Amino acid sequence: MKRLEKINLVQFFVCDAEEISIKGHAALLGANGTGKTALLDAIQIAMLGADRRYLAFNARKAFKASNRDLRSYCLGAFKPDGDEESGVIRRKRDTAHTYITLVFRDSHTAEPISIGVAMTASIQETTHRVKGLYVANGVALGLNDHTEIGANGDKQPLPWKDFEARLRTLSRNAGREQGLEITDQPEKHIRALLHALQPKGFSIDPHEYQKAFKKSLLLNQVENVSDFVRDFLVDQEKIDKDRAMAHIREFRRLQDIIEEVKEQIERLSGLERQYGVVQREHKRSATYAALQSTYEVESACERQSACDDRLEKRRSDLTSVKAKLGELDSLIEKTELQLQSIYEAKSGSAVAQQLESNRRVLGERQRALRYSLVDLQKSINGMKTALDGVISSSHIRCDRASVNRLIERLEAIDRREPSAQSLEELQSTKRAISEFVDQTDQELNRAVSEAREQARQATELYEAEAGSIANERRGGVKLQGGPGIAFAALQNAGIDARPICELIEVSKPEWRPAIESYLGRNRFALLVPAGEVDNAVRLIRAPGRRISGVKIVQPEHLDVKKWETVNESLVGNLVVGDDPVAVAFVRQLLGNIKQVDTEEELRRYPQALTQDGMLSKSGSTESLDLRGELVLGRTAGPVDEAYLQRRLDEAGRKKVEAVSALERLEIVLHNLKLVGGAENEDFGVLVERVAQHLTNISETEQAIELLDTSSIDTLNSEESRLKKVKEDTGKESGVLNQRLGQLTTEIQNLETSKNRAIEDEENARVAERELRATPDFDPLLADQLRQDLDEDQTGIERPYHLRIRACIEKAEHHQKRAQSRYLAAATEFAAYIDRYGVQLIEERSDWRKALAWIELSKAHLVEAQLQDFLAEAQAAQEVAEESFKRDVAFKLREGIERMQGNMKAINKILDACPPFSNNERYRFKYEVAKPYKELHQFIMNSASDGASEDLFSDNAELNSRILEFLSESHDKDVQAQKSPLDDFRLLFNFDLEILEDGKPFSRLSKRMGTGSNGEHLTPFYVIAAAALTHAYRIDSSNRGGGAALMLLDEAFGAMDDQNAVAAARFMDGLGLQMIMAAPSADNAKLSSFTDTIYELERFGPNLFFHKETITDQGHALLRSDMPSEHPELVQQRMLEYENEHNPG
């Protein structure tokens, strides 16, 4: 056998230059952190060629974070004494020239073999460097061969080139120059190492060796029996799935196409439903609009009929009035002739002449009174008008009850005959009105100012809406306030303007809310053509027409090229667009604001912005409001002209209402000033004049009363009677003439109303015909809707004006719903045609054409493309099934059968092994894993001749899993999670059957975690030892030929002495040389079968070795009290116990 006899360590871990001699099995004992595991790691580094793919450092902490790597070993990284659990790491050196050399010696020929690795490392480099890997046959390297004496008399490592030269010299001196192999390639080194160590006539497989060697270091981490047995004893069967996968991919490709076509059909169906809703809303809107015209026709006809009825009645009344007036005219003429006779009789009487003179004076004075009363009435009416204006104005805040009382006082005075008392009351009322005007002067001025501001705002709103609609009509965004007003003014001046938000985009959409919130109204700054900037600024600052709240971009203030060199972490770099001026404007606004994410970055940078809207600037950090509408980069959507016109009309209506309200309020203010101001100072003079007229009339009437008229009383009596007849007849004639005028006016108005109704009917019929001819009108729907409109819930017929109003409201409601639904549908439709690369123009803005295209495309996909692809997929499926059986199933079955043979052979070896503690033996068992029973049966059956299994249809659930496994096997993104088709071993659960006295007793999987003496671990040592022995190609026929080194960390931990000795004897019997690491407490257990023991102690960076050598006699002595080694001790003790308790 070739046995390890020496380990040379130079600048490895905390060892500066250490030579460790070994005889037979060796144990490295010590407390945690002393370095025993590091020494095992040194051996595996040399035995595995420093190949990090196979190294298992710090094996006892394999499932915890480990700081062990080759660089840290070279630099002597260690933890301070007593501080194993902390994260503090120190190092012994800053640079290292590390050598690890293992010296083996053939026990039969005494020929040495040295294998090792040379590495360098420094704190300036993040990893180590492998300078060389060497195998020297016939050379036994010593510690001095790796070092030289330094200037201070201490040993220093040789530089690699010097060591290499020395090694070649030693090989040449030993006559084994051809036996020297030096390389820096781990694979080449492993082949040379195994060639030197393998038994004569046998070849070691490098992969199997590296795998088994590494696995033996992980014995103390075993958690699952099945996984451990699977990895150690069963080789994975390599399967070429390329051809099968090619056919399956083709089938999958066709399936994907079919799914994509189905997805297209589903999306088209969704679009069809969305556009169907749009069509339904348009139908309702159009039908309500047509019904409005129908009701207008019916209403006009009803009005005509009403006018005819009223005209017939008024014309009949007119004829009657004219006849009656003729009769009254005749009576008046007769009465006047009679009065003329009386006047002639009285003309010769002096009393009669005096009476006539007084009456003539009285008549003149009464006429003067009437003229003054007319002027006075105008003043009273002016006061009433002014006060009515106050009452009717919603802008004026005052005590309306007091105002109403003033109006009532004026009306009461107006109803009474003029008198001194009524004139005094009028004067008093006038004074109260003047006091009211004086008291409310400030409020009146406030109300006018408020109305004037509302009129200004309404006018600006109308102008802003006009500008916004002009921009929207050309596909732009909605503009409000100053930008909208300025846009309209610029358009009227012939200056083309574009909002900045339409010219830029944000390259990362997730940043849009934060950036737009920061920019605010700057997004609506207007960019005008070069040369028009001054004109644009002049327009918005025009006196009397100044437009506030709008920005005009000044290109000369911007450095378009400067930004090209700015740090890419700035938020401004997210702003892109085809217009360099627009981009430069926004980037200048964003300035040096950085893109950040964390609170620490918001604190560190004075100008920073996060994606969720946290802004650091001007010495503070604020949270921006991200709820505003997003407009940057918005694409032009479909334009609904009717909707835009309604918006403009509504803004115009509000403007007219506000301006009219202002005009009415200014009239009220003017009237109040006339009533209560200096303009009405002559009101008192007018009242005095009326009072004087009343006095004069009273005096004249008294003079007439004092005259003696007895001589003419008879004539006077007759005259009075005739005058009374004439007066009454005149009054009646006046009433009839007034009635005649009223009837004439009413007839004219009725004829006008009838003509208007006829015209309305004609217009409504034209509109009705046009609306019913539109494609959206539905006559059946119209009949249904009329049932709801004609009558209310109580069954009472609604007036036509209510029906018409309902039609207008509902038509507008459904038009808005149609527009809303259309915007959503058009967005989805645009996304669909963009995704599938369909070139459409008119369909993007015409929902009818879009719906027709959708219906046609869906029918084509369903009736043509889908059927063709289904046929192709069926053919591809059949080819894929045959390829799977030939290229996958057959290979998997071969691997399964080979595994079964190997397990049978290994069980034969185990049957020949001596029994372990409790007379136990072991046998490997395997069974198909329950989740894969159907899959295993399918593979075995489909690989048989004449198999009828169907890969895609027989068992839907199973076949779905197989296809999933195949897809995962070929998918690089999920290859880390192997499927049973990648590794057939996953089809099985492996276990170790425990036999006692040749009969099955239990299984290792059940014993795991329940054994008190570590007996459950013994089989794992058996498995690992058997696998490693097989890897070394050592069996009973060649145990004297090769090396068989096995490293055990935490060796035989948790095992009692009996099980440890039994397992060690088994390994020794296989020819393995064990190098073990364990705590000092296991000294007694390991000493019974270990030849060399090193007790390690470390104090900071200094490591001390205490060597013990145990002879065969020492082993025998240490095992002399073990019952398993000396059964007679048990028998003797039992006999003594029996004698003690049964002395007779």
VEXBADREN-889922 format. One record per residue (C-alpha): y, x, z. Coordinates in pm, whole numbers, plus 50000, padded with zeros to 5 digits. Each point is the difference from the previous one (the first is absolute). Last residue first. Layout:
YXZ/...
This chain:
478984730654736/503465015149956/501084972749752/503795002649971/500295037850016/496755005449809/501194977649717/503345018049975/498275033749992/497724988149717/502984986949805/501765033150045/497035019449872/499654977149698/503675003949918/499825037750033/496875000149784/502074986349713/501725034149965/502355001149700/500924963150016/500175002250377/502645027549979/499795023150300/498805031049811/502484995449718/502545024950136/497235024550088/498494998149654/503365005649837/500635030350227/496625014249905/500914996049634/503205019850066/503514987150060/503045020549899/503344993150166/503435008649862/503374994250166/502794996949739/503764999750076/502754983949792/503685008750044/502754978449849/500444979350318/497195008550233/496754991949823/496495002050144/496794999349797/496425002750129/497875013949720/496294992450013/497305017049790/496344990049984/500274962350052/496924978350080/500154994350378/503585012950014/501274968449827/499314976950295/501175024750264/503245008049819/500884963449932/502834999950260/501685028049807/500934975549725/498215003049666/500075018949672/496735008749821/498785024349738/496424989849917/497725020449777/497704976049811/496375008849924/498604964450008/498255008350329/503325010250148/501394966349908/497074981850164/500205022450310/503714991850025/499294962649983/497315002350270/502175022250220/502964976249971/497814969650070/498605015650321/503345013950116/501774966449980/502064991949697/503664989050037/501155029849785/497205017749817/502535024249849/503654990750043/500405016449659/496755010249829/499935025449717/496725005349810/499115032549823/496835001849792/499795033749826/497175007249761/496485014349968/497824997650308/499774962450006/498514999949650/496844978549999/500814977450296/503254989249839/503405014849929/502074989149701/503295005350190/500904964049907/496614988050123/500585017650330/503434983550017/498524965449938/497205004950253/502405013350262/502454971649943/497294973450025/498385015350309/503405004450165/500644963649922/496624990750147/500935016650332/503264980850043/498374967650122/498275019950274/503435008350147/498694996150352/501414965550081/499144983249675/501844967449927/502725011549759/497735001949698/496544987150100/500174970049768/500955021249696/497225024750093/497314974049959/497384989450250/496365003350099/497975003049683/496535012750093/498715035749968/499985006950373/503664990550002/501664995649663/503754998849943/501124987049660/503065017249859/502414978449804/501444995449655/501694968549866/499754997749623/502074989049701/502655025550099/497575026949882/500614987749642/503325018650000/502364990949717/498244966849931/499814993550373/503835001750012/502125029150112/503344995350170/501845032149902/499594989249639/502544972350050/502995013049800/497795017949751/498544967049882/496665005949832/497844993650302/502294971950109/499484982149667/496255004650022/499954987650358/502024969249902/497664993549708/497065002250238/501754977350253/500694973549736/496415002849890/498824992750352/502284969650044/499304985549654/496275005050008/498564996449651/503295003549804/501555034149954/497445027550043/497084978449892/496575008750134/497194994749746/498145032850044/497505007749722/499425035150125/501315005850349/503495013450067/501304964250039/497434993450272/500795030650215/503734995549958/499914962550069/497805004750307/502425025850138/503014977349928/498284970450164/499235020750307/503485015350011/501634981950293/496745003550200/499725037549960/496675009349841/497765017650248/499465036050102/497905016750264/499665036750092/497255008750247/500305016150340/497595010950274/500184994950373/497645014050263/502564991750270/501905030749882/499265012149650/496704999549813/499005029449780/501034997649632/497334990949739/501054963349987/503575011849945/498925019149688/498204969349863/503084979450075/501995024349786/497584995249707/500194961950024/503775001150019/500085021549687/497754976149808/502104969550096/503135018649900/498515007949659/499154963249950/503554989950088/501475026249767/497794988549712/501004963650066/503665009649988/499555017749668/498224969949841/502674975650131/502975019949876/499685012349641/497314977149853/500494968450204/503795002849990/500025006649623/497954968649935/502364978750208/503095015149837/498734991949648/499424963450099/503414997150161/501765014349693/498554972049787/501174973250246/503445016150027/500474998449623/499254962550002/502374993650290/502695020149821/499824977849693/500084967750205/503075011250196/501915010049687/499574967849803/500094965850173/501455009250337/502405027149888/501204980549696/500494968150205/502035019450260/502185015349729/500754966149841/500844983450334/502185029350107/501825001449665/500794962750018/501245004050358/502235029549904/501394981149700/500914970950227/501365023450268/502445016649766/501535032050144/497055024349992/498314980349720/502805009649761/499245037250030/496305007850024/498225033449955/496874998650217/499275032550182/497474985750246/502025008250309/503304991349834/498624966449881/498834991450352/503075012650186/502244980149764/497904968850062/500155004850376/503805003249985/500224970649760/497914978750238/502265007650297/503184993849799/498444968949849/499144985350339/503615003750112/501354986649672/497624970450006/500934993050363/503675000849907/499374976549707/497944977750229/502914996250240/502554995649720/497954972149845/499474985050347/503714999650081/501044986049661/497234973950002/500934989050355/503664996649898/499004978749700/497844977750218/502784996450256/502524991549725/497584974649856/499804979650317/496575000650170/497754969349986/498744989350340/496285005250058/500415012350361/499215036149904/502745000349740/499624986649649/500635013649650/499485036950087/496405000750123/498604978449719/502245018349756/498225032750080/496634986849885/501404987049672/501775033349939/496765018750069/498334980549723/502925007349767/499895037950067/503065019549885/499435037949989/499835003149622/503514985149961/500184968049789/500504977950306/503065020850086/501504996349652/499354962549978/501394994650351/503105020949922/500704979049688/499344968150199/502305012050279/502805007149750/499644965349842/499814983050338/503005019250129/501984989149691/499014963650055/500865003550370/503375015049906/500644971249763/499074975450274/502215018150251/502924999249754/499414962749934/499824994550373/503215019550052/501814979949732/498714967450145/501015011150349/503495009049878/500444966649827/498664982050305/502345018950228/502954993449774/499234962849988/499524999750376/503455015150038/501314973949757/498224973250202/501525012350323/503415001849836/499614964849861/499104987450346/503035017950139/502204986149726/498684964850060/500695003750369/503505013149929/500764973449739/498784972350228/501955014750291/503025003449777/499634963349902/499784989250363/502915021750101/502124986049717/499074964650099/501065006850359/503105018049886/501014971049778/499474976150287/501735023850241/503065003449776/502624982150204/498275009650329/500355037349926/502235009450287/499725039350004/498965016850331/496355007049888/501195018949694/502135022450219/496965006350231/497865010849698/502725024349900/500125015650350/496175004250012/499975016049654/502645025150111/498075008950317/496725005349804/501805022049750/501425020650289/496495005150143/498725011049660/502825025349975/499265012750351/496365005749903/501065019149687/502405021550203/497155007650243/497735011349714/502785022849871/498425030750182/496754997549797/500265032949808/500775017750329/496404997350106/497634974450149/499134977449708/500655024949719/498165027450192/497094976350050/499914992549627/499945037149908/497225007350248/497944971249865/500625012149644/498905035350103/496854984950149/499194981849679/500515031849796/497795020150235/497234973749986/500225000549621/499625038349998/496974998150230/498344971949805/500675016649664/498535033150127/496944982550146/499394982749668/500355032549811/497435017050227/497624970949941/500605001349624/499295037649995/496764995350195/498974971149777/500705021549693/497775027850135/497174975450065/500294985149651/499995034749846/496775010050173/499785037149919/496595017150028/500045031850205/501855032449939/498485029150190/501225009250348/500515037550026/501874997050328/500414963450104/498164995350330/501274970350206/500855007850360/497545000450291/499965037550055/502735000850270/500515036650085/499035014150341/502525025650123/499915036650099/503185017050118/502265029949941/501564988949674/496614994449840/496354993950091/498604969149827/496784981250087/499094976949711/496194998349994/499765027849738/501965023250222/503525013649942/501645032550106/503455015450039/500505020450319/496415013349974/498115009350316/500184966650181/498784979449705/497375027049945/498744996350358/499914962249959/497585004649708/500034991449631/502695018549809/501644998949655/503275018950035/503564987449963/502085027349835/502084976949782/498734964449970/503334988949848/499945030249768/496494990349891/501234964949921/502845012349777/497855027149835/497364974249900/502634976749852/501635028949812/496645012949870/499014966149848/496255000549931/499004994850360/498685016550316/500774998550373/497225014950216/501705033949980/502924985450194/497844997150310/500045037850034/496715018550044/500235013149644/502685025150100/502894999249754/500095022049687/500214971949743/502604981450207/502885020849863/499564987849643/501664965750036/502925012150209/501864967450070/503744993650052/500594999849623/497504971549964/502224976450209/497894969050070/502084968350046/499434984050341/500464963750102/500924982850328/503544990349902/501404986849673/503835000949974/501314971249791/503534996550140/500795035649904/497215015249782/497725023150205/496724988749838/501445002849648/501575034250046/496675013450131/498224986949690/502675013749767/499785034050170/496185000349967/499964989149634/499855034749840/496285004150062/498304966350019/499984980350328/497695003850301/500424973050263/499015004850366/497404973650092/497605023750181/502975012550202/499824966250174/497255012950235/498985035949925/498225004450335/498104967049975/499055008549641/498595033950105/497974985550291/498644970649800/499175021549691/498005027750177/496594983149948/500814997449629/499855037949953/501925009349685/503004978850102/501764986349693/503405002949833/502074982649729/499874963650111/501105008550356/503125017649864/501444967349872/500955002049629/503454994349848/501174993749643/503784998349974/501364973249761/502654987550243/498094967550055/496885021050077/502005020850249/501294968550173/496484985250016/498545032350142/502865003150248/499384965250135/496245006750027/500475034150162/502584985750244/497844972050136/496424996949879/498045013749707/496524987749896/498015025749804/500075005949625/498134984749704/502934993049769/500424965350140/499835014750351/503155020549939/501974969949873/498574979950291/501285026150245/503475000349846/500284962150004/498634999350355/502615025350109/502794979849831/498764968150167/499705017550335/503505014349955/501374965049929/498104985650296/501335027950221/503604994149885/499664962450048/498595005850345/502895023450081/502584973849878/498234973550206/500255022150308/503675007749934/500754962849949/498214991550323/501865027350187/503384987549868/499154964850112/498885012550341/503285018650046/502064969249897/497974976450217/502604995350277/502964997549763/498214974849779/498994979350304/503595000550134/501244987949661/497424972150003/501074989050349/503684999549885/499084978549702/498104975950225/503104995850218/502194994049695/497514974349871/499954982650339/503804997849986/499834985949647/497444974250111/502324989250282/503084997449778/498034979649752/498085004049677/497124975349968/496755013050143/496975014449808/501565034349951/500715003250370/496284994250075/499005024749726/502285026650142/498644994650352/496405001649865/500765033049826/501365014450324/496904987950185/497785016549736/501795032950058/499424997350373/496274993249941/499875029549760/500925024550275/500155031549787/497915026349811/501015000449632/497365013149755/498054967449973/502984982849835/499774961749987/501954993750322/502775024849916/500334985349652/500254965050147/502935012950214/501865012749695/499324968249804/501154978250292/503225020050034/500664997949627/499294962550004/502584995750277/502545020349800/499304979849687/500324967750201/503465010950115/501085005349640/498644965649905/501634985050311/503355013949887/499654982849661/498884967650165/502945000750238/502465004349711/498384970449828/500374979150318/503685009950016/500554989049641/498194967050060/502034992950311/503225006749810/498894975049731/499064975150273/503435003350152/501654994049661/497734970049928/500894984750336/503675005349930/499634983749654/498064970950145/502604994550262/502705000449730/498094972749795/500494997549615/496925021749914/497654978550207/499174975449724/499495027949744/497665018550236/497994968050054/499504995549623/498885036349964/497454995050277/498374972249800/499775021849690/498465028350208/497344976650135/498904989849646/499615036849891/498055008450316/497604971149937/499365010949638/499295035950107/497554987150263/497964980949738/499775030449773/498995021950291/497074976450072/498715003749644/500225038650016/498155000450331/497144978849863/499565022349691/499985031450218/497324985350228/497694994449703/500635035849883/499195013250349/496674981050019/498785011549658/501115035850074/498085000050331/496744990549833/500495024749716/500855028250244/496834993550200/497895001549683/501645032649895/499445014650348/496304991249983/499755016549661/501665031550137/497635000150299/496994996449771/501165028949783/500845021150310/496594991650143/498345013049685/502225031150004/498975007350359/496394993249903/500315027649738/501285024350267/497194989350235/497505006549722/501515034149922/499905010650368/496484986450046/498795016849684/501745032550094/498264999250339/496624993849834/500575028149748/500945024450279/496904989050195/497915005649687/501675034049969/498565008750338/496604985249918/499835018249668/501105031850176/497104995950242/497624993049714/501385030549822/499335020350314/496464986350018/499415006749631/501355035150037/497795005050306/497054987349799/500905024749726/500285027250264/496664989650147/498445001149653/501595033949939/498695011950336/496554986849911/500205018149668/500935031850181/497254993850256/497454997349719/501395031649846/500035015950343/496384989450047/499095016049671/501785032350090/498704997550357/496435000249876/500735030449786/501905018150273/497674991250287/498195033150012/498204998250331/499675027650255/497404991450262/501235008850349/497645021650199/498284986050307/499275020550312/503235010150170/502574974449883/497684969950027/498575011250335/503475002950152/501304967649849/496984980450123/500105014350352/503674992550061/502185017150259/499215037049963/502955021550109/498105026450198/497875008349697/503095008549797/499385037349953/496624992749841/501824979949734/501925030649879/496875020849947/498174971049833/502824994149748/500565036949926/496275005949947/499504969449781/502955010149784/498895036349975/496364991649904/497865028250142/497545017049766/496605012050118/497885030149891/501135021750288/501614980050273/503754994249969/502555022250179/501255022849720/499894973249729/501624975950243/502935023650056/500415007349626/500014962849913/502394992950287/502385027649882/500104986249645/500884965350128/502635013750242/501905019849732/501845030650128/497275024349905/498105030750120/496235003649945/498205032250105/496275003149929/500575021649693/501635026150225/496885000050216/499305037150030/501154999350360/502775024849918/501094977849709/500124969750225/502015019350260/502435012349732/500444965149856/500774987050349/502525027850059/501824991849676/500084962950088/501295008350347/502795021349855/500964972749754/499904973650275/502305018950235/498035013350295/500454982050328/501695019950279/498295015950299/502315015250260/501155036250019/503694991049977/500255012049639/496984979249906/496325008950003/498144983049718/498044967849977/497354980949804/497325027249990/500675006450368/498624965450086/496685007849836/498684990749659/496245000949951/499475007949630/496784995149804/501294969749810/503784995450016/501304964649941/503794996649980/502764974249982/503525013249935/503734995850055/499914963650105/503624990150067/501074978050289/502404970949987/503614991050076/501395034849951/502765016850202/497904998250319/497525023349839/496424998949876/497425023649846/496294995349938/496845021049961/496604982949994/496495010450093/496415008749923/498125030850115/496295003749931/497785024450192/496535012349903/497615001750300/497124993049754/498144974150212/502754986150226/502494999149710/503405005950150/503154978649981/503565012350060/502774974349999/503535011649917/503234981550071/503135020049911/503624989350049/503105018949895/502574980550203/503734994850030/501984983050277/497425006550273/498684984450320/501054964449936/501124971750225/499394962549970/501364973050235/498664965249911/498624993350345/496344992650080/498795035850039/502765010550239/498005018450267/500565033749834/502514998249711/498714987449668/498995024049727/500965011149650/498735034949918/501855005149670/496745001349803/498574969250175/503254980849935/499825008949629/496354989849970/500574965650148/499654984450345/502764976150111/497634970850049/500744962650023/496954982550137/496754989049834/498715034649943/500825010350353/496635015750081/499965014949652/503065021650052/499875010549640/497564984349750/500355022149691/498524986249677/503034992949782/501945027850174/497935026649825/500315030850223/496815013149833/497714975450180/498035025450210/503145020650077/502094970250108/496924985450174/499685031150219/503725000250089/499824962750085/497195007150245/502285026350158/502844974650018/497654975850173/499475025650277/503705007050026/500964994750365/501574966349934/497464979250189/498095020950250/497475025849898/496645007149846/499055015249667/496224997949960/497785022149782/496514996549856/498555033249894/502045030850083/503744999849953/502655027250018/503664990150000/502525025449869/503654992450076/503285012549857/503184980150066/498284968650127/502434971750083/498924979749694/498935025449740/501825033149978/496775019549930/496694983650083/496645017049938/496914978850076/496635016850045/496294993149997/499514970149771/496324998449909/498205004049669/496414989450051/
